Amino acid sequence: MTAPLTTTPDVRSHLANVLSGKAETHGEHCRIHGSYIATKMPNGKWSDCPDCIEEEKDLQRQAEQRARAGQANAGRLEKLREGSLIPRRFQSRTLEGFKTDSRRDKAFALTACQRYVERFDERLEQGGGMVLTGSVGAGKSHLAYAIGNALLERGHRVMGIDVYELIDLIKERAFSREKGASEREAIKAFVAGLDLLILDEIGAQLGTEWERLMLFKIINERYKAQLPTILISNIDAGALSDYLGERILDRMTEGGGMTLTLDWESYRKEAGHA
């Protein structure tokens, strides 16, 4: 049942006069909308420009819509972050936070990563990936996960994972007793629906032939689906080529992909973080 309106006698009388055309009025001028008829209110004040009032209401409605949209976007981002598996240490990494120390080589690497984000729609169409190699602590993970975080903010589905964790997950899914579990289905989980896959610590583990084959299959399946992959390794490009195979590295450079070698001193020592 609708609750009755609670108004004072003065307000009810004023409303009755407005409806009957007996309310006290006079002409006013709005510097924005021009002339309008002002009505004397129960408190003795005159009504403002009706067009200004409507515009203010529109602005308020738009602000409320933006607030609701912002809350919805924040919720979607939180869900994307939960599914990204990006380690907590790297969830706050940004490209803006990467210190170049006025060095040309660091500035080049940063610019390359910024352009990768800016042109990611092209990379997503062509499958262009990225390989980051270099010494321990040079900032490879910072740059890679900063790219991932920037793309999460844009609504892309991103996953970042160490290779040894990836192999463990494949083993769990491939050898599970659940119906439909298979090696092929395990690999699909890292291909379909992921706009970007970041694989860290490549070459750090000993790596059996089976493990390297799984890694090759995931990268290859993403290559065939034209889905970008970022590889991070502490070993140099030559050793990485021996480890993964020359075909894999060649494919990483297709579709606008690139290899960046970070061969400066430890970024952890210089910047105080990885």
LUMMISE-612461 format. One line per field, with one value per atom (N, C-alpha, C): residue number from 1; atom name; x, y, z. Coordinates in steps of 0.05 Angstrom, whole numbers. Layout:
n = NUM, ...
atom = CA, ...
px = X, ...
py = Y, ...
pz = Z, ...
//
This chain:
n = 1, 1, 1, 2, 2, 2, 3, 3, 3, 4, 4, 4, 5, 5, 5, 6, 6, 6, 7, 7, 7, 8, 8, 8, 9, 9, 9, 10, 10, 10, 11, 11, 11, 12, 12, 12, 13, 13, 13, 14, 14, 14, 15, 15, 15, 16, 16, 16, 17, 17, 17, 18, 18, 18, 19, 19, 19, 20, 20, 20, 21, 21, 21, 22, 22, 22, 23, 23, 23, 24, 24, 24, 25, 25, 25, 26, 26, 26, 27, 27, 27, 28, 28, 28, 29, 29, 29, 30, 30, 30, 31, 31, 31, 32, 32, 32, 33, 33, 33, 34, 34, 34, 35, 35, 35, 36, 36, 36, 37, 37, 37, 38, 38, 38, 39, 39, 39, 40, 40, 40, 41, 41, 41, 42, 42, 42, 43, 43, 43, 44, 44, 44, 45, 45, 45, 46, 46, 46, 47, 47, 47, 48, 48, 48, 49, 49, 49, 50, 50, 50, 51, 51, 51, 52, 52, 52, 53, 53, 53, 54, 54, 54, 55, 55, 55, 56, 56, 56, 57, 57, 57, 58, 58, 58, 59, 59, 59, 60, 60, 60, 61, 61, 61, 62, 62, 62, 63, 63, 63, 64, 64, 64, 65, 65, 65, 66, 66, 66, 67, 67, 67, 68, 68, 68, 69, 69, 69, 70, 70, 70, 71, 71, 71, 72, 72, 72, 73, 73, 73, 74, 74, 74, 75, 75, 75, 76, 76, 76, 77, 77, 77, 78, 78, 78, 79, 79, 79, 80, 80, 80, 81, 81, 81, 82, 82, 82, 83, 83, 83, 84, 84, 84, 85, 85, 85, 86, 86, 86, 87, 87, 87, 88, 88, 88, 89, 89, 89, 90, 90, 90, 91, 91, 91, 92, 92, 92, 93, 93, 93, 94, 94, 94, 95, 95, 95, 96, 96, 96, 97, 97, 97, 98, 98, 98, 99, 99, 99, 100, 100, 100, 101, 101, 101, 102, 102, 102, 103, 103, 103, 104, 104, 104, 105, 105, 105, 106, 106, 106, 107, 107, 107, 108, 108, 108, 109, 109, 109, 110, 110, 110, 111, 111, 111, 112, 112, 112, 113, 113, 113, 114, 114, 114, 115, 115, 115, 116, 116, 116, 117, 117, 117, 118, 118, 118, 119, 119, 119, 120, 120, 120, 121, 121, 121, 122, 122, 122, 123, 123, 123, 124, 124, 124, 125, 125, 125, 126, 126, 126, 127, 127, 127, 128, 128, 128, 129, 129, 129, 130, 130, 130, 131, 131, 131, 132, 132, 132, 133, 133, 133, 134, 134, 134, 135, 135, 135, 136, 136, 136, 137, 137, 137, 138, 138, 138, 139, 139, 139, 140, 140, 140, 141, 141, 141, 142, 142, 142, 143, 143, 143, 144, 144, 144, 145, 145, 145, 146, 146, 146, 147, 147, 147, 148, 148, 148, 149, 149, 149, 150, 150, 150, 151, 151, 151, 152, 152, 152, 153, 153, 153, 154, 154, 154, 155, 155, 155, 156, 156, 156, 157, 157, 157, 158, 158, 158, 159, 159, 159, 160, 160, 160, 161, 161, 161, 162, 162, 162, 163, 163, 163, 164, 164, 164, 165, 165, 165, 166, 166, 166, 167, 167, 167, 168, 168, 168, 169, 169, 169, 170, 170, 170, 171, 171, 171, 172, 172, 172, 173, 173, 173, 174, 174, 174, 175, 175, 175, 176, 176, 176, 177, 177, 177, 178, 178, 178, 179, 179, 179, 180, 180, 180, 181, 181, 181, 182, 182, 182, 183, 183, 183, 184, 184, 184, 185, 185, 185, 186, 186, 186, 187, 187, 187, 188, 188, 188, 189, 189, 189, 190, 190, 190, 191, 191, 191, 192, 192, 192, 193, 193, 193, 194, 194, 194, 195, 195, 195, 196, 196, 196, 197, 197, 197, 198, 198, 198, 199, 199, 199, 200, 200, 200, 201, 201, 201, 202, 202, 202, 203, 203, 203, 204, 204, 204, 205, 205, 205, 206, 206, 206, 207, 207, 207, 208, 208, 208, 209, 209, 209, 210, 210, 210, 211, 211, 211, 212, 212, 212, 213, 213, 213, 214, 214, 214, 215, 215, 215, 216, 216, 216, 217, 217, 217, 218, 218, 218, 219, 219, 219, 220, 220, 220, 221, 221, 221, 222, 222, 222, 223, 223, 223, 224, 224, 224, 225, 225, 225, 226, 226, 226, 227, 227, 227, 228, 228, 228, 229, 229, 229, 230, 230, 230, 231, 231, 231, 232, 232, 232, 233, 233, 233, 234, 234, 234, 235, 235, 235, 236, 236, 236, 237, 237, 237, 238, 238, 238, 239, 239, 239, 240, 240, 240, 241, 241, 241, 242, 242, 242, 243, 243, 243, 244, 244, 244, 245, 245, 245, 246, 246, 246, 247, 247, 247, 248, 248, 248, 249, 249, 249, 250, 250, 250, 251, 251, 251, 252, 252, 252, 253, 253, 253, 254, 254, 254, 255, 255, 255, 256, 256, 256, 257, 257, 257, 258, 258, 258, 259, 259, 259, 260, 260, 260, 261, 261, 261, 262, 262, 262, 263, 263, 263, 264, 264, 264, 265, 265, 265, 266, 266, 266, 267, 267, 267, 268, 268, 268, 269, 269, 269, 270, 270, 270, 271, 271, 271, 272, 272, 272, 273, 273, 273, 274, 274, 274
atom = N, CA, C, N, CA, C, N, CA, C, N, CA, C, N, CA, C, N, CA, C, N, CA, C, N, CA, C, N, CA, C, N, CA, C, N, CA, C, N, CA, C, N, CA, C, N, CA, C, N, CA, C, N, CA, C, N, CA, C, N, CA, C, N, CA, C, N, CA, C, N, CA, C, N, CA, C, N, CA, C, N, CA, C, N, CA, C, N, CA, C, N, CA, C, N, CA, C, N, CA, C, N, CA, C, N, CA, C, N, CA, C, N, CA, C, N, CA, C, N, CA, C, N, CA, C, N, CA, C, N, CA, C, N, CA, C, N, CA, C, N, CA, C, N, CA, C, N, CA, C, N, CA, C, N, CA, C, N, CA, C, N, CA, C, N, CA, C, N, CA, C, N, CA, C, N, CA, C, N, CA, C, N, CA, C, N, CA, C, N, CA, C, N, CA, C, N, CA, C, N, CA, C, N, CA, C, N, CA, C, N, CA, C, N, CA, C, N, CA, C, N, CA, C, N, CA, C, N, CA, C, N, CA, C, N, CA, C, N, CA, C, N, CA, C, N, CA, C, N, CA, C, N, CA, C, N, CA, C, N, CA, C, N, CA, C, N, CA, C, N, CA, C, N, CA, C, N, CA, C, N, CA, C, N, CA, C, N, CA, C, N, CA, C, N, CA, C, N, CA, C, N, CA, C, N, CA, C, N, CA, C, N, CA, C, N, CA, C, N, CA, C, N, CA, C, N, CA, C, N, CA, C, N, CA, C, N, CA, C, N, CA, C, N, CA, C, N, CA, C, N, CA, C, N, CA, C, N, CA, C, N, CA, C, N, CA, C, N, CA, C, N, CA, C, N, CA, C, N, CA, C, N, CA, C, N, CA, C, N, CA, C, N, CA, C, N, CA, C, N, CA, C, N, CA, C, N, CA, C, N, CA, C, N, CA, C, N, CA, C, N, CA, C, N, CA, C, N, CA, C, N, CA, C, N, CA, C, N, CA, C, N, CA, C, N, CA, C, N, CA, C, N, CA, C, N, CA, C, N, CA, C, N, CA, C, N, CA, C, N, CA, C, N, CA, C, N, CA, C, N, CA, C, N, CA, C, N, CA, C, N, CA, C, N, CA, C, N, CA, C, N, CA, C, N, CA, C, N, CA, C, N, CA, C, N, CA, C, N, CA, C, N, CA, C, N, CA, C, N, CA, C, N, CA, C, N, CA, C, N, CA, C, N, CA, C, N, CA, C, N, CA, C, N, CA, C, N, CA, C, N, CA, C, N, CA, C, N, CA, C, N, CA, C, N, CA, C, N, CA, C, N, CA, C, N, CA, C, N, CA, C, N, CA, C, N, CA, C, N, CA, C, N, CA, C, N, CA, C, N, CA, C, N, CA, C, N, CA, C, N, CA, C, N, CA, C, N, CA, C, N, CA, C, N, CA, C, N, CA, C, N, CA, C, N, CA, C, N, CA, C, N, CA, C, N, CA, C, N, CA, C, N, CA, C, N, CA, C, N, CA, C, N, CA, C, N, CA, C, N, CA, C, N, CA, C, N, CA, C, N, CA, C, N, CA, C, N, CA, C, N, CA, C, N, CA, C, N, CA, C, N, CA, C, N, CA, C, N, CA, C, N, CA, C, N, CA, C, N, CA, C, N, CA, C, N, CA, C, N, CA, C, N, CA, C, N, CA, C, N, CA, C, N, CA, C, N, CA, C, N, CA, C, N, CA, C, N, CA, C, N, CA, C, N, CA, C, N, CA, C, N, CA, C, N, CA, C, N, CA, C, N, CA, C, N, CA, C, N, CA, C, N, CA, C, N, CA, C, N, CA, C, N, CA, C, N, CA, C, N, CA, C, N, CA, C, N, CA, C, N, CA, C, N, CA, C, N, CA, C, N, CA, C, N, CA, C, N, CA, C, N, CA, C, N, CA, C, N, CA, C, N, CA, C, N, CA, C, N, CA, C, N, CA, C, N, CA, C, N, CA, C, N, CA, C, N, CA, C, N, CA, C, N, CA, C, N, CA, C, N, CA, C, N, CA, C, N, CA, C, N, CA, C, N, CA, C, N, CA, C, N, CA, C, N, CA, C, N, CA, C, N, CA, C, N, CA, C, N, CA, C, N, CA, C, N, CA, C, N, CA, C, N, CA, C, N, CA, C
px = 17, 0, 18, 11, 27, 23, 45, 44, 33, 16, 5, 26, 23, 42, 40, 63, 63, 71, 52, 57, 42, 52, 40, 16, -2, -25, -17, 5, 15, 23, 37, 46, 22, 3, -21, -37, -38, -52, -38, -11, 5, 1, 2, -1, -29, -49, -76, -78, -64, -64, -50, -27, -12, -29, -43, -60, -84, -94, -117, -110, -84, -75, -77, -80, -83, -58, -36, -11, 0, 15, 26, 51, 52, 74, 84, 108, 117, 140, 145, 166, 194, 212, 240, 257, 283, 301, 325, 330, 354, 375, 400, 421, 429, 420, 427, 403, 379, 356, 336, 341, 323, 299, 277, 253, 239, 228, 211, 192, 172, 152, 160, 166, 172, 147, 146, 123, 131, 115, 121, 116, 137, 136, 125, 116, 105, 124, 150, 170, 175, 160, 163, 183, 199, 219, 206, 220, 210, 224, 210, 221, 243, 263, 285, 277, 295, 291, 286, 263, 257, 277, 288, 308, 334, 342, 366, 361, 337, 331, 332, 321, 322, 351, 367, 395, 410, 404, 417, 409, 383, 374, 387, 391, 405, 433, 447, 475, 476, 457, 456, 452, 433, 427, 452, 466, 490, 512, 515, 534, 528, 502, 494, 499, 494, 499, 529, 546, 575, 584, 572, 580, 573, 548, 540, 558, 564, 582, 610, 619, 645, 646, 624, 622, 621, 606, 605, 632, 646, 672, 692, 690, 708, 703, 677, 671, 682, 679, 689, 720, 733, 762, 771, 756, 764, 762, 740, 738, 760, 767, 789, 815, 819, 844, 845, 822, 821, 829, 820, 826, 853, 866, 892, 915, 913, 934, 960, 959, 983, 991, 1016, 1025, 1020, 1014, 1008, 1030, 1055, 1078, 1077, 1065, 1065, 1038, 1018, 991, 990, 1009, 1010, 1030, 1044, 1065, 1052, 1064, 1055, 1079, 1073, 1095, 1105, 1087, 1095, 1115, 1113, 1130, 1157, 1162, 1188, 1209, 1230, 1251, 1271, 1274, 1294, 1320, 1321, 1346, 1360, 1344, 1354, 1372, 1370, 1386, 1371, 1385, 1372, 1361, 1377, 1368, 1343, 1342, 1318, 1294, 1299, 1277, 1266, 1284, 1275, 1257, 1265, 1250, 1222, 1222, 1196, 1178, 1189, 1173, 1162, 1178, 1169, 1145, 1146, 1124, 1099, 1103, 1081, 1067, 1082, 1071, 1057, 1067, 1054, 1025, 1022, 996, 978, 990, 974, 964, 980, 973, 964, 954, 948, 925, 907, 885, 897, 918, 932, 946, 959, 972, 952, 929, 908, 898, 898, 889, 911, 936, 959, 974, 969, 982, 1010, 1018, 1045, 1051, 1072, 1080, 1104, 1117, 1140, 1158, 1184, 1203, 1220, 1222, 1238, 1260, 1285, 1307, 1327, 1344, 1363, 1370, 1388, 1397, 1376, 1380, 1362, 1359, 1335, 1330, 1331, 1331, 1334, 1307, 1285, 1259, 1241, 1248, 1232, 1203, 1201, 1174, 1158, 1172, 1158, 1146, 1161, 1150, 1128, 1132, 1112, 1086, 1087, 1063, 1050, 1066, 1055, 1039, 1048, 1032, 1006, 1008, 984, 964, 974, 957, 943, 958, 946, 924, 928, 908, 884, 888, 866, 848, 860, 845, 828, 836, 821, 801, 799, 778, 787, 813, 823, 827, 825, 830, 860, 873, 902, 908, 928, 937, 968, 979, 1007, 1015, 1034, 1040, 1069, 1082, 1108, 1105, 1125, 1123, 1120, 1135, 1132, 1104, 1091, 1063, 1045, 1051, 1036, 1037, 1062, 1065, 1050, 1051, 1036, 1006, 995, 967, 960, 977, 972, 972, 991, 992, 966, 957, 933, 909, 907, 884, 886, 910, 914, 910, 919, 918, 896, 877, 855, 836, 823, 804, 776, 773, 748, 742, 716, 708, 716, 727, 735, 763, 776, 803, 822, 839, 859, 881, 902, 924, 915, 899, 889, 871, 854, 836, 852, 873, 889, 903, 912, 925, 905, 881, 860, 855, 858, 852, 871, 894, 913, 913, 893, 891, 864, 842, 816, 809, 800, 789, 810, 836, 857, 869, 865, 876, 906, 917, 946, 954, 974, 986, 1015, 1022, 1049, 1061, 1083, 1097, 1124, 1127, 1151, 1169, 1195, 1214, 1219, 1218, 1224, 1253, 1259, 1287, 1298, 1283, 1293, 1291, 1270, 1267, 1283, 1289, 1305, 1291, 1265, 1250, 1254, 1236, 1237, 1227, 1231, 1222, 1192, 1177, 1148, 1140, 1154, 1148, 1153, 1175, 1181, 1161, 1152, 1132, 1106, 1098, 1073, 1076, 1099, 1103, 1102, 1115, 1114, 1086, 1070, 1043, 1025, 1028, 1013, 1020, 1046, 1054, 1046, 1048, 1041, 1011, 995, 966, 957, 970, 963, 972, 995, 1005, 985, 975, 956, 930, 922, 897, 902, 927, 935, 929, 937, 934, 962, 967, 993, 1002, 1028, 1041, 1066, 1071, 1096, 1113, 1137, 1156, 1177, 1182, 1202, 1223, 1249, 1270, 1295, 1309, 1335, 1358, 1353, 1374, 1373, 1396, 1398, 1383, 1379, 1363, 1374, 1400, 1412, 1405, 1409, 1402, 1372, 1356, 1327, 1319, 1332, 1326, 1333, 1355, 1362, 1341, 1332, 1313, 1285, 1275, 1248, 1247, 1269, 1269, 1267, 1281, 1282, 1255, 1239, 1212, 1195, 1197, 1180, 1188, 1214, 1223, 1217, 1219, 1212, 1183, 1166, 1137, 1130, 1146, 1140, 1144, 1161, 1166, 1147, 1130, 1110, 1088, 1073, 1050, 1057, 1081, 1088, 1101, 1109, 1122, 1151, 1164, 1191, 1205, 1232, 1249, 1264, 1261, 1276, 1296, 1321, 1342, 1349, 1344, 1350, 1376, 1398, 1425, 1439, 1423, 1436, 1437, 1448, 1450, 1423, 1423, 1399, 1381, 1356, 1336, 1328, 1330, 1323, 1342, 1368, 1388, 1384, 1377, 1375, 1349, 1327, 1301, 1289, 1301, 1291, 1268, 1261, 1241, 1245, 1231, 1234, 1219
py = -24, 0, 25, 45, 69, 86, 96, 113, 140, 153, 179, 200, 221, 243, 259, 266, 282, 310, 328, 356, 374, 399, 419, 431, 443, 457, 478, 493, 513, 501, 479, 466, 455, 443, 432, 455, 478, 501, 511, 512, 522, 503, 477, 458, 461, 465, 469, 494, 516, 540, 537, 522, 517, 502, 481, 464, 480, 498, 514, 539, 545, 568, 594, 592, 615, 623, 608, 614, 641, 655, 681, 677, 690, 687, 714, 714, 738, 729, 746, 739, 742, 724, 724, 719, 724, 719, 703, 681, 664, 672, 677, 685, 664, 639, 616, 610, 608, 598, 620, 644, 666, 668, 678, 685, 660, 661, 640, 652, 637, 646, 634, 651, 642, 641, 621, 617, 621, 636, 641, 616, 607, 582, 588, 566, 570, 584, 582, 595, 624, 634, 662, 666, 646, 649, 642, 652, 648, 624, 609, 585, 593, 575, 579, 571, 576, 569, 539, 531, 502, 487, 501, 487, 482, 501, 497, 474, 473, 452, 424, 422, 397, 389, 409, 403, 393, 405, 397, 368, 362, 334, 315, 323, 306, 301, 322, 319, 300, 302, 285, 256, 252, 225, 213, 229, 220, 213, 229, 224, 197, 193, 168, 144, 147, 126, 120, 141, 137, 122, 130, 117, 87, 81, 53, 38, 52, 39, 34, 54, 51, 27, 24, 1, -25, -25, -50, -56, -35, -40, -49, -38, -47, -76, -84, -112, -130, -121, -138, -140, -117, -117, -136, -136, -154, -183, -189, -217, -224, -205, -210, -214, -198, -201, -228, -237, -263, -285, -283, -304, -302, -279, -274, -290, -298, -312, -295, -269, -253, -252, -258, -258, -232, -233, -208, -188, -197, -179, -161, -171, -157, -144, -147, -136, -106, -93, -63, -52, -69, -59, -44, -21, -5, 2, 9, 18, 45, 61, 88, 85, 63, 59, 47, 41, 30, 52, 51, 72, 68, 88, 86, 98, 115, 128, 142, 154, 169, 152, 126, 109, 103, 104, 100, 72, 51, 24, 18, 28, 24, 39, 63, 79, 65, 53, 38, 15, 0, -23, -14, 7, 17, 27, 41, 51, 28, 7, -17, -29, -31, -43, -25, 1, 20, 17, 15, 13, -14, -35, -61, -59, -44, -40, -23, -1, 17, 3, -15, -29, -58, -63, -91, -102, -85, -95, -107, -94, -104, -131, -132, -156, -179, -172, -192, -203, -186, -195, -212, -205, -218, -238, -238, -258, -250, -225, -216, -219, -234, -237, -221, -229, -215, -234, -231, -247, -227, -231, -214, -231, -226, -241, -222, -233, -217, -228, -214, -224, -222, -236, -236, -207, -199, -173, -149, -154, -132, -117, -128, -115, -128, -152, -166, -171, -182, -188, -163, -142, -116, -107, -107, -97, -115, -142, -160, -158, -158, -157, -129, -109, -82, -81, -95, -97, -112, -134, -149, -133, -117, -101, -79, -67, -47, -58, -82, -95, -105, -113, -120, -95, -72, -47, -41, -51, -46, -69, -87, -108, -133, -136, -160, -183, -207, -230, -237, -236, -240, -261, -278, -296, -295, -294, -294, -317, -333, -357, -366, -375, -388, -414, -421, -446, -471, -472, -496, -500, -477, -479, -487, -477, -485, -515, -526, -555, -571, -561, -575, -576, -553, -552, -570, -572, -589, -618, -625, -653, -659, -640, -645, -650, -633, -635, -658, -663, -684, -712, -715, -742, -745, -726, -727, -750, -761, -783, -773, -747, -735, -741, -743, -749, -726, -733, -713, -702, -709, -699, -711, -694, -704, -683, -691, -672, -650, -657, -637, -617, -626, -608, -590, -601, -585, -562, -568, -547, -526, -534, -515, -493, -501, -482, -457, -460, -438, -425, -432, -421, -406, -420, -408, -388, -365, -345, -328, -332, -316, -297, -271, -252, -251, -254, -254, -273, -289, -308, -300, -296, -288, -313, -323, -346, -337, -340, -331, -355, -348, -368, -391, -384, -404, -412, -437, -447, -449, -439, -440, -469, -483, -511, -529, -553, -571, -578, -585, -590, -617, -635, -660, -656, -676, -674, -670, -683, -681, -652, -641, -613, -593, -597, -578, -582, -607, -612, -598, -599, -585, -555, -544, -515, -508, -525, -520, -521, -540, -543, -519, -509, -486, -462, -456, -433, -436, -461, -466, -463, -473, -471, -442, -427, -398, -384, -393, -382, -387, -412, -419, -403, -398, -382, -352, -344, -316, -302, -315, -303, -297, -273, -264, -279, -283, -295, -279, -275, -262, -283, -286, -305, -289, -297, -285, -306, -299, -318, -304, -317, -306, -316, -334, -344, -327, -325, -308, -320, -305, -313, -338, -341, -365, -390, -389, -412, -417, -396, -399, -413, -406, -419, -449, -456, -484, -498, -484, -496, -501, -480, -482, -492, -487, -493, -467, -466, -442, -435, -455, -449, -432, -438, -423, -394, -388, -361, -346, -359, -347, -339, -356, -351, -328, -325, -303, -276, -274, -248, -242, -260, -255, -237, -225, -209, -185, -173, -150, -156, -182, -190, -180, -184, -174, -189, -186, -196, -173, -170, -149, -162, -153, -163, -141, -147, -129, -137, -125, -133, -114, -98, -80, -93, -78, -88, -92, -107, -115, -91, -93, -72, -71, -94, -95, -78, -80, -64, -35, -27, 1, 13, -1, 10, 1, -19, -28, -49, -57, -77, -89, -113, -127, -114
pz = 0, 0, 0, -17, -19, 5, 17, 41, 33, 50, 44, 44, 28, 27, 53, 64, 89, 81, 78, 71, 91, 92, 110, 96, 111, 99, 79, 85, 66, 40, 41, 16, 1, 15, 1, -12, 2, -10, -34, -32, -55, -79, -75, -96, -109, -93, -103, -120, -112, -127, -154, -153, -178, -198, -188, -205, -216, -201, -210, -225, -227, -241, -225, -199, -182, -167, -172, -158, -167, -149, -155, -172, -194, -213, -223, -235, -249, -268, -287, -307, -296, -303, -295, -320, -317, -340, -331, -345, -340, -360, -350, -369, -388, -383, -401, -419, -407, -422, -429, -421, -428, -408, -419, -402, -392, -368, -357, -336, -329, -309, -282, -263, -236, -219, -202, -184, -155, -140, -112, -96, -81, -65, -37, -23, 4, 23, 19, 37, 29, 9, 1, -21, -28, -49, -76, -97, -124, -137, -153, -166, -186, -188, -207, -235, -254, -282, -285, -296, -298, -316, -336, -353, -338, -321, -305, -285, -274, -254, -268, -293, -307, -314, -322, -329, -304, -281, -256, -249, -254, -249, -268, -293, -313, -304, -295, -286, -262, -244, -221, -229, -248, -258, -271, -287, -301, -281, -260, -239, -225, -220, -207, -225, -251, -271, -272, -272, -273, -248, -225, -200, -201, -211, -213, -233, -255, -275, -264, -248, -235, -216, -201, -182, -198, -220, -236, -248, -259, -270, -249, -225, -204, -197, -197, -193, -214, -239, -262, -260, -253, -251, -229, -207, -184, -193, -208, -218, -237, -255, -273, -258, -237, -221, -207, -197, -184, -202, -227, -247, -260, -255, -269, -257, -232, -218, -215, -222, -219, -190, -184, -156, -142, -117, -101, -104, -104, -105, -130, -152, -177, -185, -167, -174, -175, -162, -162, -181, -197, -215, -238, -245, -267, -285, -310, -327, -318, -307, -298, -274, -259, -236, -243, -268, -276, -278, -263, -262, -285, -302, -323, -316, -295, -286, -309, -327, -350, -368, -367, -384, -409, -432, -458, -461, -452, -456, -439, -415, -399, -410, -420, -431, -456, -472, -496, -488, -468, -459, -449, -434, -423, -446, -465, -487, -503, -507, -522, -508, -482, -466, -467, -465, -467, -494, -515, -542, -545, -531, -532, -521, -499, -487, -506, -516, -533, -558, -569, -594, -589, -565, -559, -576, -584, -602, -628, -638, -661, -654, -631, -623, -619, -610, -605, -632, -652, -679, -693, -688, -702, -685, -659, -641, -633, -636, -629, -600, -593, -565, -557, -535, -526, -510, -513, -498, -482, -456, -439, -426, -434, -423, -408, -392, -378, -351, -337, -311, -290, -268, -245, -234, -229, -217, -236, -262, -281, -285, -275, -278, -299, -308, -329, -319, -295, -285, -280, -270, -266, -293, -314, -340, -350, -348, -359, -344, -318, -302, -303, -307, -311, -336, -357, -382, -375, -361, -353, -337, -318, -301, -318, -336, -353, -371, -380, -397, -381, -356, -339, -335, -331, -327, -352, -375, -400, -405, -386, -388, -402, -408, -421, -400, -409, -392, -394, -371, -369, -348, -353, -333, -332, -308, -304, -285, -293, -277, -281, -260, -262, -277, -293, -309, -292, -270, -253, -242, -236, -227, -250, -274, -298, -302, -300, -304, -283, -258, -237, -243, -252, -258, -282, -302, -324, -315, -298, -287, -272, -255, -239, -258, -278, -296, -315, -325, -345, -333, -308, -296, -275, -275, -257, -265, -245, -250, -259, -259, -267, -296, -302, -329, -348, -370, -390, -386, -363, -358, -377, -389, -408, -411, -423, -428, -447, -467, -486, -472, -455, -441, -422, -410, -392, -407, -431, -447, -456, -462, -471, -450, -425, -403, -404, -418, -419, -447, -463, -490, -493, -493, -498, -477, -486, -467, -454, -458, -446, -468, -464, -484, -482, -458, -455, -433, -439, -420, -415, -390, -382, -368, -380, -369, -358, -331, -318, -311, -305, -296, -316, -342, -362, -362, -359, -359, -331, -311, -283, -273, -281, -273, -291, -282, -298, -324, -321, -345, -359, -355, -369, -398, -415, -442, -443, -425, -425, -417, -397, -389, -411, -424, -447, -469, -473, -494, -487, -461, -453, -457, -450, -454, -483, -500, -529, -539, -530, -540, -532, -508, -499, -516, -519, -535, -564, -574, -602, -607, -588, -591, -590, -573, -572, -597, -608, -633, -656, -657, -678, -675, -650, -645, -646, -653, -654, -628, -606, -579, -568, -559, -550, -524, -523, -499, -493, -467, -459, -443, -452, -439, -423, -398, -381, -374, -378, -372, -363, -345, -336, -353, -372, -389, -415, -429, -452, -476, -497, -519, -532, -533, -546, -530, -503, -486, -486, -488, -488, -514, -536, -561, -560, -546, -543, -525, -505, -486, -498, -511, -522, -551, -565, -594, -610, -632, -648, -660, -665, -677, -658, -632, -613, -613, -611, -610, -635, -658, -683, -683, -673, -673, -654, -633, -614, -627, -647, -660, -683, -690, -711, -701, -720, -712, -695, -699, -684, -657, -653, -629, -628, -604, -601, -579, -579, -557, -545, -519, -504, -486, -488, -470, -450, -424, -402, -390, -400, -391, -373, -357, -339, -311, -291, -264, -252, -230, -216, -211, -221, -216, -187, -173, -145, -129, -136, -121, -126, -151, -159, -150, -153, -147, -121, -109, -84, -86, -111, -115, -143, -146, -172, -194
//
